[in-house]
Amino acid sequence: MNKLENDLQEIRYIFDEMSTSIERMGKIYSQVKSTDENKMDKVIKSLINLVNEICHDLDKQVNLVYDKFNVNIIPGKYVIVIKDI
């Protein structure tokens, strides 16, 4: 049981470190974020890629409607993650 506890503690530590890093990246992004069209295009393209990958994995098809989507509703820390997909 001790090995399992150690493994769980390590996983929790890694998770906390990742969360802290994402928060830091989000703060940095918030400071330099702009609302230009290029950013919107990048996020939309990343979201489309993410949806396509999920659909491929699940053998499903969807039609992503994003014509009224506002990228500014996504917190900066998540935009960074989305853009990396």
The first five atom37 places (N, CA, C, CB, O) and aatype in JSON, in Angstrom:
{
  "aatype": [12, 2, 11, 10, 6, 2, 3, 10, 5, 6, 9, 1, 18, 9, 13, 3, 6, 12, 15, 16, 15, 9, 6, 1, 12, 7, 11, 9, 18, 15, 5, 19, 11, 15, 16, 3, 6, 2, 11, 12, 3, 11, 19, 9, 11, 15, 10, 9, 2, 10, 19, 2, 6, 9, 4, 8, 3, 10, 3, 11, 5, 19, 2, 10, 19, 18, 3, 11, 13, 2, 19, 2, 9, 9, 14, 7, 11, 18, 19, 9, 19, 9, 11, 3, 9],
  "atom_mask": [
    [1, 1, 1, 1, 1],
    [1, 1, 1, 1, 1],
    [1, 1, 1, 1, 1],
    [1, 1, 1, 1, 1],
    [1, 1, 1, 1, 1],
    [1, 1, 1, 1, 1],
    [1, 1, 1, 1, 1],
    [1, 1, 1, 1, 1],
    [1, 1, 1, 1, 1],
    [1, 1, 1, 1, 1],
    [1, 1, 1, 1, 1],
    [1, 1, 1, 1, 1],
    [1, 1, 1, 1, 1],
    [1, 1, 1, 1, 1],
    [1, 1, 1, 1, 1],
    [1, 1, 1, 1, 1],
    [1, 1, 1, 1, 1],
    [1, 1, 1, 1, 1],
    [1, 1, 1, 1, 1],
    [1, 1, 1, 1, 1],
    [1, 1, 1, 1, 1],
    [1, 1, 1, 1, 1],
    [1, 1, 1, 1, 1],
    [1, 1, 1, 1, 1],
    [1, 1, 1, 1, 1],
    [1, 1, 1, 0, 1],
    [1, 1, 1, 1, 1],
    [1, 1, 1, 1, 1],
    [1, 1, 1, 1, 1],
    [1, 1, 1, 1, 1],
    [1, 1, 1, 1, 1],
    [1, 1, 1, 1, 1],
    [1, 1, 1, 1, 1],
    [1, 1, 1, 1, 1],
    [1, 1, 1, 1, 1],
    [1, 1, 1, 1, 1],
    [1, 1, 1, 1, 1],
    [1, 1, 1, 1, 1],
    [1, 1, 1, 1, 1],
    [1, 1, 1, 1, 1],
    [1, 1, 1, 1, 1],
    [1, 1, 1, 1, 1],
    [1, 1, 1, 1, 1],
    [1, 1, 1, 1, 1],
    [1, 1, 1, 1, 1],
    [1, 1, 1, 1, 1],
    [1, 1, 1, 1, 1],
    [1, 1, 1, 1, 1],
    [1, 1, 1, 1, 1],
    [1, 1, 1, 1, 1],
    [1, 1, 1, 1, 1],
    [1, 1, 1, 1, 1],
    [1, 1, 1, 1, 1],
    [1, 1, 1, 1, 1],
    [1, 1, 1, 1, 1],
    [1, 1, 1, 1, 1],
    [1, 1, 1, 1, 1],
    [1, 1, 1, 1, 1],
    [1, 1, 1, 1, 1],
    [1, 1, 1, 1, 1],
    [1, 1, 1, 1, 1],
    [1, 1, 1, 1, 1],
    [1, 1, 1, 1, 1],
    [1, 1, 1, 1, 1],
    [1, 1, 1, 1, 1],
    [1, 1, 1, 1, 1],
    [1, 1, 1, 1, 1],
    [1, 1, 1, 1, 1],
    [1, 1, 1, 1, 1],
    [1, 1, 1, 1, 1],
    [1, 1, 1, 1, 1],
    [1, 1, 1, 1, 1],
    [1, 1, 1, 1, 1],
    [1, 1, 1, 1, 1],
    [1, 1, 1, 1, 1],
    [1, 1, 1, 0, 1],
    [1, 1, 1, 1, 1],
    [1, 1, 1, 1, 1],
    [1, 1, 1, 1, 1],
    [1, 1, 1, 1, 1],
    [1, 1, 1, 1, 1],
    [1, 1, 1, 1, 1],
    [1, 1, 1, 1, 1],
    [1, 1, 1, 1, 1],
    [1, 1, 1, 1, 1]
  ],
  "atom_positions": [
    [[0.82, -1.19, 0.0], [0.0, 0.0, 0.0], [0.86, 1.26, 0.0], [-0.93, 0.0, 1.2], [0.46, 2.29, -0.55]],
    [[2.02, 1.19, 0.6], [2.93, 2.33, 0.67], [3.34, 2.79, -0.73], [4.15, 1.97, 1.49], [3.42, 3.99, -0.98]],
    [[3.62, 1.86, -1.62], [4.0, 2.19, -3.0], [2.86, 2.93, -3.69], [4.36, 0.91, -3.79], [3.09, 3.91, -4.38]],
    [[1.64, 2.46, -3.51], [0.47, 3.11, -4.09], [0.31, 4.52, -3.55], [-0.78, 2.28, -3.81], [0.02, 5.45, -4.31]],
    [[0.48, 4.69, -2.26], [0.37, 6.01, -1.66], [1.44, 6.95, -2.22], [0.5, 5.92, -0.13], [1.15, 8.11, -2.51]],
    [[2.66, 6.45, -2.37], [3.74, 7.26, -2.93], [3.43, 7.66, -4.37], [5.06, 6.52, -2.87], [3.65, 8.8, -4.77]],
    [[2.93, 6.7, -5.14], [2.57, 6.98, -6.54], [1.46, 8.03, -6.62], [2.13, 5.69, -7.25], [1.51, 8.93, -7.46]],
    [[0.47, 7.91, -5.76], [-0.62, 8.88, -5.74], [-0.13, 10.27, -5.33], [-1.72, 8.41, -4.79], [-0.58, 11.27, -5.89]],
    [[0.77, 10.31, -4.38], [1.34, 11.6, -3.97], [2.13, 12.23, -5.11], [2.24, 11.42, -2.73], [2.07, 13.44, -5.33]],
    [[2.87, 11.41, -5.83], [3.64, 11.92, -6.96], [2.72, 12.44, -8.06], [4.56, 10.82, -7.53], [2.98, 13.49, -8.64]],
    [[1.65, 11.7, -8.33], [0.68, 12.15, -9.34], [0.06, 13.47, -8.91], [-0.42, 11.08, -9.55], [-0.09, 14.37, -9.73]],
    [[-0.3, 13.58, -7.65], [-0.89, 14.82, -7.13], [0.11, 15.97, -7.25], [-1.33, 14.64, -5.67], [-0.28, 17.08, -7.61]],
    [[1.37, 15.73, -6.95], [2.4, 16.75, -7.06], [2.54, 17.22, -8.51], [3.74, 16.22, -6.54], [2.61, 18.42, -8.78]],
    [[2.59, 16.28, -9.43], [2.7, 16.61, -10.85], [1.48, 17.4, -11.31], [2.86, 15.33, -11.71], [1.61, 18.39, -12.03]],
    [[0.31, 16.97, -10.88], [-0.92, 17.68, -11.23], [-0.88, 19.12, -10.72], [-2.14, 16.94, -10.66], [-1.22, 20.05, -11.45]],
    [[-0.47, 19.3, -9.47], [-0.37, 20.64, -8.9], [0.63, 21.5, -9.66], [0.02, 20.56, -7.43], [0.38, 22.68, -9.9]],
    [[1.75, 20.92, -10.03], [2.76, 21.66, -10.8], [2.2, 22.08, -12.16], [4.02, 20.81, -10.98], [2.42, 23.22, -12.6]],
    [[1.5, 21.17, -12.82], [0.91, 21.49, -14.12], [-0.14, 22.59, -13.97], [0.28, 20.24, -14.75], [-0.2, 23.51, -14.78]],
    [[-0.97, 22.49, -12.95], [-1.99, 23.51, -12.71], [-1.36, 24.87, -12.47], [-2.87, 23.12, -11.52], [-1.82, 25.88, -13.0]],
    [[-0.3, 24.88, -11.68], [0.4, 26.13, -11.41], [0.99, 26.71, -12.7], [1.51, 25.92, -10.37], [0.92, 27.92, -12.93]],
    [[1.57, 25.86, -13.53], [2.14, 26.31, -14.8], [1.07, 26.87, -15.72], [2.87, 25.17, -15.49], [1.28, 27.9, -16.36]],
    [[-0.06, 26.21, -15.78], [-1.16, 26.69, -16.63], [-1.67, 28.03, -16.12], [-2.31, 25.66, -16.67], [-1.96, 28.93, -16.91]],
    [[-1.77, 28.17, -14.82], [-2.19, 29.46, -14.25], [-1.21, 30.57, -14.61], [-2.32, 29.35, -12.72], [-1.62, 31.67, -14.98]],
    [[0.08, 30.27, -14.5], [1.1, 31.27, -14.85], [1.01, 31.65, -16.32], [2.5, 30.74, -14.53], [1.06, 32.83, -16.67]],
    [[0.86, 30.64, -17.17], [0.75, 30.92, -18.61], [-0.5, 31.76, -18.89], [0.7, 29.61, -19.43], [-0.47, 32.66, -19.73]],
    [[-1.58, 31.46, -18.18], [-2.81, 32.22, -18.36], [-2.64, 33.68, -17.95], [0.0, 0.0, 0.0], [-3.15, 34.57, -18.62]],
    [[-1.92, 33.91, -16.86], [-1.68, 35.28, -16.43], [-0.83, 36.03, -17.44], [-1.01, 35.3, -15.06], [-1.1, 37.19, -17.75]],
    [[0.19, 35.37, -17.95], [1.04, 36.0, -18.97], [0.22, 36.29, -20.2], [2.24, 35.09, -19.33], [0.3, 37.38, -20.77]],
    [[-0.57, 35.32, -20.61], [-1.39, 35.5, -21.81], [-2.38, 36.64, -21.61], [-2.15, 34.2, -22.15], [-2.59, 37.44, -22.52]],
    [[-2.99, 36.73, -20.43], [-3.96, 37.79, -20.17], [-3.32, 39.17, -20.3], [-4.56, 37.62, -18.77], [-3.97, 40.13, -20.71]],
    [[-2.05, 39.27, -19.94], [-1.37, 40.55, -20.01], [-1.09, 40.98, -21.44], [-0.07, 40.48, -19.24], [-1.06, 42.17, -21.74]],
    [[-0.9, 40.01, -22.32], [-0.54, 40.36, -23.7], [-1.64, 40.03, -24.7], [0.73, 39.63, -24.09], [-1.45, 40.18, -25.91]],
    [[-2.8, 39.58, -24.19], [-3.83, 39.14, -25.11], [-4.39, 40.3, -25.92], [-4.95, 38.44, -24.35], [-4.51, 41.43, -25.44]],
    [[-4.71, 39.99, -27.13], [-5.33, 40.98, -28.0], [-6.58, 40.35, -28.59], [-4.35, 41.46, -29.11], [-6.75, 39.13, -28.55]],
    [[-7.43, 41.17, -29.14], [-8.68, 40.65, -29.69], [-8.64, 40.72, -31.22], [-9.88, 41.44, -29.14], [-9.68, 40.88, -31.86]],
    [[-7.47, 40.61, -31.79], [-7.37, 40.71, -33.23], [-7.96, 39.48, -33.93], [-5.92, 40.9, -33.64], [-8.13, 38.43, -33.31]],
    [[-8.25, 39.64, -35.17], [-8.87, 38.58, -35.96], [-7.97, 37.36, -36.09], [-9.23, 39.1, -37.34], [-8.46, 36.23, -36.15]],
    [[-6.67, 37.58, -36.13], [-5.72, 36.48, -36.24], [-5.84, 35.52, -35.06], [-4.29, 37.03, -36.34], [-5.8, 34.31, -35.24]],
    [[-5.98, 36.06, -33.87], [-6.14, 35.23, -32.67], [-7.41, 34.4, -32.78], [-6.17, 36.11, -31.4], [-7.42, 33.21, -32.47]],
    [[-8.48, 35.05, -33.21], [-9.75, 34.35, -33.37], [-9.59, 33.2, -34.35], [-10.85, 35.32, -33.85], [-10.07, 32.09, -34.09]],
    [[-8.93, 33.44, -35.46], [-8.73, 32.4, -36.46], [-7.93, 31.23, -35.9], [-8.02, 32.97, -37.69], [-8.25, 30.07, -36.16]],
    [[-6.89, 31.52, -35.14], [-6.05, 30.47, -34.56], [-6.83, 29.61, -33.58], [-4.83, 31.07, -33.88], [-6.72, 28.38, -33.59]],
    [[-7.61, 30.25, -32.73], [-8.38, 29.51, -31.73], [-9.45, 28.67, -32.42], [-9.02, 30.47, -30.71], [-9.65, 27.5, -32.08]],
    [[-10.14, 29.25, -33.39], [-11.17, 28.5, -34.12], [-10.54, 27.31, -34.83], [-11.89, 29.42, -35.15], [-11.08, 26.2, -34.78]],
    [[-9.42, 27.53, -35.47], [-8.74, 26.44, -36.16], [-8.34, 25.34, -35.18], [-7.51, 26.97, -36.91], [-8.47, 24.15, -35.49]],
    [[-7.84, 25.73, -34.02], [-7.46, 24.75, -33.0], [-8.66, 23.98, -32.48], [-6.75, 25.44, -31.85], [-8.59, 22.77, -32.29]],
    [[-9.76, 24.68, -32.25], [-10.98, 24.02, -31.79], [-11.51, 23.04, -32.84], [-12.05, 25.05, -31.46], [-11.95, 21.94, -32.5]],
    [[-11.46, 23.45, -34.09], [-11.89, 22.55, -35.18], [-11.01, 21.31, -35.2], [-11.83, 23.28, -36.56], [-11.51, 20.19, -35.34]],
    [[-9.7, 21.5, -35.05], [-8.79, 20.35, -35.01], [-9.1, 19.43, -33.84], [-7.34, 20.82, -34.93], [-9.11, 18.21, -33.98]],
    [[-9.37, 20.02, -32.68], [-9.69, 19.23, -31.49], [-10.98, 18.43, -31.71], [-9.85, 20.15, -30.26], [-11.02, 17.23, -31.42]],
    [[-12.0, 19.08, -32.22], [-13.26, 18.39, -32.48], [-13.07, 17.28, -33.51], [-14.34, 19.39, -32.97], [-13.6, 16.18, -33.35]],
    [[-12.31, 17.56, -34.56], [-12.06, 16.55, -35.58], [-11.32, 15.34, -35.02], [-11.26, 17.15, -36.73], [-11.63, 14.2, -35.37]],
    [[-10.34, 15.59, -34.15], [-9.6, 14.48, -33.53], [-10.52, 13.63, -32.64], [-8.42, 15.02, -32.71], [-10.46, 12.4, -32.67]],
    [[-11.35, 14.3, -31.86], [-12.28, 13.57, -30.99], [-13.26, 12.76, -31.83], [-13.04, 14.54, -30.06], [-13.54, 11.6, -31.53]],
    [[-13.78, 13.37, -32.88], [-14.72, 12.67, -33.76], [-14.05, 11.46, -34.4], [-15.27, 13.62, -34.84], [-14.64, 10.39, -34.51]],
    [[-12.83, 11.63, -34.83], [-12.1, 10.52, -35.44], [-11.93, 9.39, -34.44], [-10.73, 10.99, -35.97], [-12.15, 8.22, -34.76]],
    [[-11.52, 9.74, -33.21], [-11.32, 8.73, -32.16], [-12.61, 7.99, -31.82], [-10.76, 9.38, -30.91], [-12.59, 6.8, -31.51]],
    [[-13.73, 8.7, -31.88], [-15.02, 8.1, -31.52], [-15.81, 7.61, -32.72], [-15.84, 9.1, -30.75], [-16.92, 7.1, -32.58]],
    [[-15.23, 7.77, -33.89], [-15.89, 7.39, -35.13], [-17.26, 8.06, -35.25], [-16.05, 5.86, -35.2], [-18.27, 7.42, -35.54]],
    [[-17.27, 9.37, -35.03], [-18.49, 10.18, -35.1], [-18.25, 11.34, -36.04], [-18.91, 10.7, -33.68], [-17.12, 11.65, -36.42]],
    [[-19.36, 11.99, -36.43], [-19.27, 13.18, -37.25], [-20.09, 14.29, -36.61], [-19.76, 12.9, -38.7], [-21.19, 14.05, -36.09]],
    [[-19.57, 15.5, -36.64], [-20.3, 16.66, -36.12], [-20.09, 17.82, -37.07], [-19.84, 17.03, -34.68], [-19.14, 17.85, -37.86]],
    [[-20.99, 18.77, -36.99], [-20.86, 20.01, -37.73], [-20.68, 21.12, -36.71], [-22.1, 20.27, -38.67], [-21.63, 21.49, -36.03]],
    [[-19.49, 21.64, -36.6], [-19.18, 22.67, -35.62], [-19.61, 24.03, -36.17], [-17.65, 22.67, -35.27], [-19.06, 24.51, -37.16]],
    [[-20.58, 24.63, -35.52], [-21.08, 25.95, -35.93], [-20.44, 26.98, -35.0], [-22.67, 26.02, -35.87], [-20.68, 26.97, -33.79]],
    [[-19.64, 27.85, -35.56], [-18.9, 28.81, -34.74], [-19.05, 30.25, -35.23], [-17.44, 28.44, -34.72], [-18.27, 31.12, -34.82]],
    [[-20.03, 30.51, -36.08], [-20.16, 31.85, -36.66], [-20.48, 32.92, -35.61], [-21.25, 31.83, -37.71], [-20.18, 34.09, -35.85]],
    [[-21.07, 32.57, -34.49], [-21.36, 33.55, -33.43], [-20.46, 33.36, -32.22], [-22.82, 33.45, -33.01], [-20.72, 33.91, -31.15]],
    [[-19.4, 32.6, -32.4], [-18.5, 32.29, -31.29], [-17.62, 33.5, -30.98], [-17.62, 31.07, -31.63], [-17.11, 34.16, -31.88]],
    [[-17.45, 33.78, -29.7], [-16.6, 34.87, -29.23], [-15.45, 34.29, -28.44], [-17.41, 35.89, -28.38], [-15.64, 33.78, -27.34]],
    [[-14.25, 34.36, -28.99], [-13.07, 33.77, -28.36], [-12.77, 34.4, -27.0], [-11.87, 33.92, -29.27], [-12.11, 33.77, -26.17]],
    [[-13.24, 35.59, -26.78], [-12.94, 36.29, -25.52], [-13.66, 35.7, -24.31], [-13.3, 37.74, -25.64], [-13.36, 36.09, -23.18]],
    [[-14.6, 34.79, -24.52], [-15.27, 34.16, -23.39], [-14.43, 33.04, -22.78], [-16.63, 33.6, -23.82], [-14.73, 32.57, -21.68]],
    [[-13.38, 32.62, -23.49], [-12.5, 31.57, -22.99], [-11.4, 32.21, -22.14], [-11.88, 30.73, -24.16], [-10.71, 33.11, -22.62]],
    [[-11.23, 31.78, -20.9], [-10.15, 32.33, -20.07], [-8.79, 32.11, -20.73], [-10.16, 31.69, -18.67], [-8.56, 31.07, -21.36]],
    [[-7.91, 33.06, -20.58], [-6.6, 33.02, -21.23], [-5.83, 31.74, -21.01], [0.0, 0.0, 0.0], [-5.16, 31.26, -21.93]],
    [[-5.91, 31.19, -19.8], [-5.13, 29.98, -19.52], [-5.59, 28.81, -20.39], [-5.25, 29.61, -18.04], [-4.8, 27.92, -20.69]],
    [[-6.86, 28.81, -20.79], [-7.36, 27.72, -21.63], [-7.11, 27.99, -23.11], [-8.84, 27.51, -21.39], [-6.97, 27.06, -23.9]],
    [[-7.07, 29.27, -23.49], [-6.76, 29.6, -24.89], [-5.38, 29.09, -25.24], [-6.85, 31.12, -25.14], [-5.18, 28.56, -26.34]],
    [[-4.44, 29.23, -24.34], [-3.08, 28.74, -24.59], [-3.1, 27.24, -24.82], [-2.15, 29.09, -23.42], [-2.46, 26.74, -25.74]],
    [[-3.82, 26.53, -23.98], [-3.9, 25.07, -24.12], [-4.56, 24.7, -25.44], [-4.68, 24.45, -22.95], [-4.09, 23.8, -26.14]],
    [[-5.64, 25.39, -25.79], [-6.34, 25.1, -27.04], [-5.44, 25.36, -28.23], [-7.61, 25.95, -27.15], [-5.42, 24.57, -29.18]],
    [[-4.69, 26.45, -28.2], [-3.83, 26.8, -29.33], [-2.72, 25.78, -29.53], [-3.23, 28.18, -29.12], [-2.19, 25.65, -30.63]],
    [[-2.35, 25.06, -28.47], [-1.29, 24.07, -28.57], [-1.77, 22.74, -29.13], [-0.69, 23.86, -27.22], [-0.96, 21.84, -29.37]],
    [[-3.05, 22.61, -29.34], [-3.61, 21.34, -29.84], [-3.42, 21.26, -31.33], [-5.1, 21.19, -29.47], [-3.81, 20.27, -31.95]]
  ]
}
